[in-house]
C-alpha cells in the first residue's frame, strides 16, 4: 500500500556539491520536506553539511559516480511517499513550493509529474519546461521562435505569461515532483541517460502511458543553472554530453530521418543563439549583460560540438547512418 507521508521526500543526487547543498537542504527542512541524499563519492564535505543541517536526512552513499538518472532511480527506491520530489543540489525551494507541488499532484489524479517556475538567484526568469524532439520543435528552434518566446517571458518577468498550470511536453528536471504510481509504472528513468535529457525521456514515456506532465507556476524555486557543470568546467565535456544525450533522445523517440533533421535544426539554433547574444549585448539592460557574456562561449562551443556530432553520426545521404563511437565522441575533449 502506498504511504501518504507527512513529510514529502526530496531525492537529491550529489557529487562534490558542498557549494550549494547547504541552502538546498535548509529550504527543504523549512518547507517540511525530508532530504534523501544519493551521494556519488563526494570528496568534499557535502555529507557533513547535510548531516549538520538535517540529522533526519536519509543518505545513500555509492561507490562510483552513477550519474543523475541512476542516482535518482536509486534514491526513489529509498522513499515511501505517494509523491516524491526529485531535485538538483543547486536548488532552493521558496515559500511553500514543496507542499504546493505535493498537494497539486494529490488533487490532480491524471498528472504524473509536475514542476515549478524556476528563477535565477537574482529572481529573474528561467526556462522551466520545453518541447520534445520533433520536426516542428526543431523548426521552431532553428528559426528562433522558441528563443523569442523565452525572451518575451524573460523581459516581461515578473509579470507572468504563464499564470496557470498547463500541460507541457516535458518539465525541466532540476525540480520534478513525481507521482509514485506513474514513476513505477514506466520503470523510472532510463539509465542510459547520464546527466542530460533524462527528464525529457521520462515525460515522453509518461505521456505515452496516459499520464500528464504539467508546469505548475504557482510554486517557485531558485535554480543556479549549470552550477555543477559548465560553470565549473570550461572544457567541452558537458556540451559533448548534452549533444550526445539529445541525439540519443531523438533517436529513441523519432524515426531516424526525423532525428537527423532535428539534430541539424538544433545545430542551427545554437549558431543563431550565439549571433543573437552578440547583437543583444549592445542593446540589452546592463543587468543582463553578464549573463550574455557567459552564454556566447557556451553557445559557440555547443555549435562546434553539434557540427562534430553530425559528421560522426550521420551520413550525407538521407536515411543513412554512420557507425558512431559514442565513447570516442564524449571523451575527445
N, C-alpha and C positions, 0 to 999 in steps of 0.2 A: 504493500500500500504506500502511495506517495505521501510524504510528510509535508505539511504546511508549516514551515519554520517561522518562529517569531523573529529570527534574525536572518535576513537574506544573505546567503553565502556569496562571496565575491572572489572568483578564482583569478589569480594574477601570476603569470609566468615571470620569473626574474632571472637576470644574469648580470651580475655586477651593476645592480640598479640602485646603489646607495644614494646617488644624487637625487633621486626622485621618489623612492619608495616611502619615505617618511610622510610627506604631505598626503600621499595617496592613502596610506593606512590610517592616518589621523582622520581623514574625511570619511572613510568607511566606518570607523568606530563611531564618529559623531553622527553619522546618518543611520545608525542602528544596524549596520551590516557586520558580517563576520569574515575576516580575511582568510582565504585559503591560498597559501603561497606554494607555488611549484618552482623551486629554485634549481636552476641549471648550473651547478658548480660555481657559484659566485665566489670570487677570490677576495672580495672586499667585505665590508661589514653590513651587507644587506640584511642578513638574518638577525644580526644583533639589534639593528634598528627596529625590525618587525617585532621581535620579542619584547623590546622595551616599551613599545607603544601599544601592543596588543598581546598580552600574555595568553589570551584565549585563542589566538590565531592558530590555524592548523598549518603545519609546514611539511611539505613533501619534498625531500631532497633527492636529486637524481645524480647519477654518476657520470653523466655526459650532458652536452647541450642538445636537448631533444628538439629544439625549435618550437615555434609558437603553437602549431596545431597539435602536435603530440603532447605538449605540456598541458594544453587546455583540456584535451581528452582525459589525460591522467588526473588533472585536478577535478574535473567534473565527476569522475568516478568516486572521488572522496567527499562528495556532497550528498545531501539527502532531501533538500527542499524541492517543492514543486516548481519554483522559479529560481534560477541561478544566474548571476551576472558574471560575465567574462570581461576582464579589463586589462589594459596595458598598465605597467607600473608608473608611467608618466601622466597619470590622470588624477584629477582632484574632483571629487563628487561635490557639487554645490547644493546647498539647502537640503531639500528632501528628495533629491533625484533618485536615490536608491528605492525608497518606499513608493515614489510616484511610478517608476517603471514596473515595480513588482505588482502594484495594485492594478496598473493598466493591463498587464497580461492576465491577471486573475479575472478581470471583468470582461475581457475580450477573448473568448474561448477559441476563436479561429486564428488568432495571431500566434505564430510560433516563435517569433523573435522581434524585438523592438530595440531601438537605440535613441539616445538623446541628441539634443543640439549641442555640438561641440564648439568651444570658443578657445582662442589663444589666451595665454596668461594676461595679456592686456585687455581681455574681454572682447576682442574683435572677432568677427565671424569666421567660422571654419567649416569646410565641407564635411557633411555628416552622413551622406548616402550617395548613391550613384547608380549608373546603368551597368548592366551586364554586357559582355561581348556580343556583338551582332553587327549586321550591315548598317542599320540605322544609327546605332550608337557610335560606330566608327566614323560615319559621315559627319555626325554632329560634332565629334571631337576634332576631326580634320579641318572642318571649315570654321570652327570657332564658336559654334552655337553653345556648346557646353561651357566654354570659358566665359562667354558673355553672360550667361545665366548666373554663373558663380560670381562674376564681377558685380552684377547688379545686387545680388544678395549681400556681398561684402560692403559695397558702397552705401547701401541703404541701412545696414545694421547700425543701431539696434532696432530700427523699425523693421518689422518682420514681413517677409513674403510668405513664409511657411508659418502659419499660425495654428493650424490644427493637425492632428495625427493624419498621416496619409500612407497608403500602401506604396512601397517603392521596390525596385528590382533587388537592391541589397542595401543593408545598413552597415556603415563603417564599423570595422571590427575593433577599434580602440575601446569601445564600450558596447557590449551586446548582452541584452537581457534575454535569456532563453527559457522557454517552457520545457521542463524536463521531458514530458511525453513526446514533444516534437523532436528534441535533440536525440533521444534514444531511438525513436522510430527510424530516423535516417542514418543512424550509426555515427553521429557526431561529425567531427572534422575529418576530411581526407588528409591523412598524414603525409601524403606526397608533397603537400604544400608546406614549405619550411617556415617562412615568415609571412610573405605577401599572398594576397588573393584567397586565403582560406575562407574568409567570411563570405566572399562573393560566391564561391563554390557551395558553401553551406546554404546560403539563401536561395541559390538556384535549385538545389535539391529539395529544400523546404517547399518551395513553390510547386515543384513537380509532384510533391507528396500531398498537396492540397492545403498547405499552411500559408499564412500571410507573413510577409516581412513589413513592418510598419515603422516609419520615422515618427518619433514622439517628441515634438519641440517643447512640450510643457516642462520637460526635465532638461537641465543643462549641466555640463561638466567642462572643466578646463582640461585641455589636452595639449601637451607640449609635443606637437607632431614631429617625428623624426628624432626625438631626444636620444634614443639608443641606437641610431643608425647613422644617417648621413651627417648629422650634426657633430658626431664624434669620430667619424671615419671619412676622410676626404678622398679615399680611393674609389674605384668604380665597383667595389664589391657589392654594395647594396643595390645600385642601379642594375647590375647584372642579375641579381636575384629577383628584382622586381620585373624585369623584362622576361626572364625565364618563366616566372610564375604566371604572367599574363598570357604568354604563349601556351603554357600548359592548360590554363583555364579555358582559353579559346578553343583549343583542340579537343578538350573534354566535352564541351557543350555545343560545338558547331561542326558542320561538315568541314573537311579540310580546306576547301577553296574559300569558304567564308572566314575561316580562321586566318588564312593567308591575307585576305583582304583587310580584315580587322587589324592585324598587326602592322600592315603597311600604313593604314589610316592613323594608327596610334603614333607611328614614327613621324608622320607629317604633323600631327598635333603637337608633338614636343618641339619640332622645328618652329612651329607657329608661336608656341608659348614663349620660347626664348626671344624671338623677334619682338613680340608684343611687350615683353618686360623691358627690353632695351628702349623701346619707344616710350613706354609709360613712365619710366624713371624721370623723364623731363617734365611731366605734366601732373603727376600724382602728388597728393599731400606728403609733406616731409615725414609724417609718422609712418607711412607705408614704405618709404624709400629703403630702409634697412632690409625689409623682407624681400624687396625686389632684387637687391644686391645678392642675396643668398640664393634666390631662385634661378638667376641666369646661369651660373655654372652648373647647377643641378640639371637644368633642362638641356644644356649643351651636352653634358655627359650622357644623359639618357638618350638623346638623339644619336650620338655616336654609337652607343651600345645597341640601340634598336637596329641601326644600319648593319652592324656586325652580325647580330642575331639573324636578320633576314637573309644575309649572304650565306650563313652557315646552315639555316634551317630549310629554306625554300628554294626550289629550282626555279629558273627563269621561265620555264614552260608551265602554263596553267595546269593545275591538278597534279603536278609532280612535286616530290619532296626529296630533299637531300637526307643522307644519313647524318644524324645530329648527335654529336658528342656533348651531352649536357654538362658533364663534369669539366670538360675542357673549356666550354664557354663560360661557366660560372667562375672557374678558378684561374682565368687567364689575365686577371688584373695585375 
